[in-house]
Amino acid sequence: MGTQPDDDGTPATGTPLIVLSIQGGRPYPATVQTWVATAQGLVVSARVSVTAEAMRSLADHRVWVSVPDRGPGFTVFSGVAHRAEETALDITGVVTLVRERRREHLRGPAKVEVSISTGDASPRQLQVVDLSQGGVRVALRAPSDLALDEFVTVEVHLEDGASISARGKVIRIDSGAGQAVVRFEDLSSEHGTRIDRYVLLHLTPDE
């Protein structure tokens, strides 16, 4: 079978995906063995192949599962992982969190502060509007806070004390909304994972 979702969006056997630990946020590669859904598209359960390390780390924990779509899109599910075999997990209680058809990166609203600096100038403390691995949208205090095509250093301060640091470029100024978009130029995979976990935690309903 193919390694892309079927026409109805159900991942085919062999489809590569990512399973992320909700507790620690670490991503693990996986492959679909079976994916069972109702006629209405509600996922009942899934079995995925993983490494033995991933099985030990993820079994009996809540997880997120990111499934690629055709093109740039993806869907993220949450569920509970259970040991099925030494290198396989059954995921039950599956709930769809995000279905994105056009974007490459998970994006969500954020109400945290960001420090943006250029050269030797003092950092500007601004408010984040939304955040993704692709970049950050910020609320401007004044039109002069940022300039189009300006290269900046960004540090986003998350509520749990973690931070996201990257170089970036101002690619959009929306004067009407009083906002600007900074595209990340060199975001590390570790900080990208922190962003995805932050966004998903805010999308996952509390138990």
DRENGU-282974 format. One record per residue (C-alpha): residue number from 1; x negated, y, z negated. Coordinates in steps of 0.05 Angstrom, whole numbers, plus 5000, padded with zeros to 4 digits. Each point is the difference from the previous one (the first is absolute). Example, Ala and Ser with C-alpha at 12.3 -4.5 7.8 and 13.67 -1.06 7.14 Angstrom:
2
SITE num   xx   yy   zz
SITE   1 4754 4910 4844
SITE   2 4973 5069 5013
This chain:
207
SITE num   xx   yy   zz
SITE   1 5000 5000 5000
SITE   2 4980 5072 5008
SITE   3 4966 5042 4947
SITE   4 5049 5059 5004
SITE   5 5070 5006 4970
SITE   6 5056 4969 5042
SITE   7 5050 5046 5035
SITE   8 5045 5000 4937
SITE   9 4941 5025 4958
SITE  10 4987 4932 4966
SITE  11 4925 4986 4996
SITE  12 4981 4939 5041
SITE  13 4958 4944 4973
SITE  14 4927 5022 5003
SITE  15 5015 5075 4992
SITE  16 4944 5033 4960
SITE  17 5023 5044 4943
SITE  18 4975 5031 4935
SITE  19 5022 4982 4930
SITE  20 4985 5052 4947
SITE  21 5000 4991 4926
SITE  22 5048 5049 4967
SITE  23 4960 4994 4936
SITE  24 4932 5016 5028
SITE  25 5014 5024 5070
SITE  26 4948 4954 5032
SITE  27 5018 4978 5071
SITE  28 4992 4928 5022
SITE  29 5006 4975 5073
SITE  30 5053 4947 5011
SITE  31 5034 4962 5057
SITE  32 5074 4982 5007
SITE  33 5017 4926 4993
SITE  34 5075 5008 4995
SITE  35 5047 5059 4995
SITE  36 5073 4986 4983
SITE  37 5054 5053 5009
SITE  38 5075 5002 5003
SITE  39 5039 5017 5063
SITE  40 5006 5071 4972
SITE  41 4924 5006 4997
SITE  42 4995 4994 4924
SITE  43 4935 4964 4984
SITE  44 5011 4941 4954
SITE  45 4930 4974 4992
SITE  46 4932 4996 5034
SITE  47 4939 4955 4996
SITE  48 4932 5029 5018
SITE  49 4931 4971 5006
SITE  50 4947 5034 4957
SITE  51 4931 4986 4972
SITE  52 4994 4961 4936
SITE  53 4976 5063 4965
SITE  54 5062 5038 5023
SITE  55 5046 4944 4977
SITE  56 4970 5001 4930
SITE  57 5003 5077 4996
SITE  58 5071 5008 5028
SITE  59 5039 4939 4974
SITE  60 5055 5019 4952
SITE  61 4992 5074 5014
SITE  62 5042 5051 5038
SITE  63 4969 5017 5067
SITE  64 5010 5042 5061
SITE  65 4997 4969 5069
SITE  66 4983 5044 5060
SITE  67 5022 4970 5067
SITE  68 4978 5031 5066
SITE  69 5052 5019 5052
SITE  70 4992 5004 5075
SITE  71 4960 5063 5013
SITE  72 4979 5045 4943
SITE  73 5057 4984 4952
SITE  74 5004 4954 4939
SITE  75 5047 4977 4945
SITE  76 4983 4994 4926
SITE  77 5037 4951 4955
SITE  78 4996 4988 4926
SITE  79 5009 4932 4966
SITE  80 4972 4951 4950
SITE  81 4944 4953 5020
SITE  82 4998 4928 4976
SITE  83 4947 4946 5011
SITE  84 5022 4953 5055
SITE  85 4933 4967 5017
SITE  86 4927 5013 4986
SITE  87 4999 5050 5058
SITE  88 5073 5019 5007
SITE  89 5051 5044 4964
SITE  90 5076 4999 5000
SITE  91 5029 5070 4995
SITE  92 5071 5006 4973
SITE  93 5048 5056 4981
SITE  94 4978 5037 5062
SITE  95 5024 5072 5008
SITE  96 4985 5047 5058
SITE  97 4966 5063 4975
SITE  98 4977 5035 5064
SITE  99 5014 4989 5074
SITE 100 4958 5047 5042
SITE 101 5006 4995 5076
SITE 102 4956 5058 5022
SITE 103 4946 5014 4949
SITE 104 4936 4962 4990
SITE 105 4993 5017 4926
SITE 106 5046 4996 4941
SITE 107 5021 5070 4978
SITE 108 5040 5025 4941
SITE 109 5015 5062 4960
SITE 110 4953 5019 4944
SITE 111 5003 5052 4945
SITE 112 4927 5003 4980
SITE 113 4945 5052 5006
SITE 114 4944 5003 5052
SITE 115 4935 5038 4999
SITE 116 4978 5025 5068
SITE 117 4933 5033 5011
SITE 118 4959 5026 5058
SITE 119 4925 5013 4996
SITE 120 4980 5035 4936
SITE 121 5069 5031 4988
SITE 122 5037 4983 4936
SITE 123 5050 4943 5009
SITE 124 5072 5020 5013
SITE 125 5050 4964 4955
SITE 126 5062 4983 5042
SITE 127 5061 4955 4993
SITE 128 5006 4937 5041
SITE 129 5065 4991 5040
SITE 130 4987 4931 5029
SITE 131 4941 4953 5006
SITE 132 4976 4943 5045
SITE 133 4935 4968 5022
SITE 134 5004 5047 5060
SITE 135 4999 5064 4960
SITE 136 5036 5045 4951
SITE 137 5053 5054 5007
SITE 138 4993 5057 4951
SITE 139 5041 5060 4978
SITE 140 4963 5065 5011
SITE 141 5001 5055 4948
SITE 142 4981 5052 5052
SITE 143 4989 4999 5076
SITE 144 4926 5010 4990
SITE 145 4991 4936 4958
SITE 146 4981 4959 5062
SITE 147 4983 5014 5072
SITE 148 5016 4957 5061
SITE 149 4942 4955 5022
SITE 150 4963 5014 4934
SITE 151 4958 4942 4973
SITE 152 5011 4989 4926
SITE 153 4985 4954 4942
SITE 154 5062 4971 4967
SITE 155 5009 4970 4931
SITE 156 5070 4976 4982
SITE 157 5013 4989 4925
SITE 158 5049 4943 4988
SITE 159 5042 4993 4937
SITE 160 4963 4938 4976
SITE 161 4934 5037 4997
SITE 162 4973 4973 5065
SITE 163 4980 5047 5056
SITE 164 4995 4998 5076
SITE 165 4941 5035 5032
SITE 166 4987 5011 5074
SITE 167 4977 5049 5052
SITE 168 5056 5027 5043
SITE 169 5021 5048 5054
SITE 170 5060 5048 4998
SITE 171 5041 4978 5060
SITE 172 5065 5037 4988
SITE 173 5024 5064 4967
SITE 174 5075 5008 4992
SITE 175 5009 5072 4980
SITE 176 5075 4995 4996
SITE 177 4998 4944 4949
SITE 178 4937 5026 4966
SITE 179 4964 4934 5011
SITE 180 4937 4972 5032
SITE 181 4978 4931 5021
SITE 182 4929 4975 4989
SITE 183 4979 4938 5039
SITE 184 4950 4955 4964
SITE 185 4935 4991 5039
SITE 186 4962 4950 4957
SITE 187 5047 4968 4950
SITE 188 4970 4937 4969
SITE 189 5038 4934 5000
SITE 190 5001 5001 4924
SITE 191 5032 5069 4998
SITE 192 5048 4980 5056
SITE 193 5023 4941 4957
SITE 194 5011 5048 4942
SITE 195 5045 5043 5043
SITE 196 5041 4940 5024
SITE 197 5009 4975 4928
SITE 198 5020 5070 4976
SITE 199 5053 5007 5055
SITE 200 5027 4929 4990
SITE 201 5004 5007 4924
SITE 202 5045 5060 5010
SITE 203 5044 4961 5050
SITE 204 5006 4937 4958
SITE 205 5061 4999 4954
SITE 206 4986 4990 4926
SITE 207 5019 4933 4974
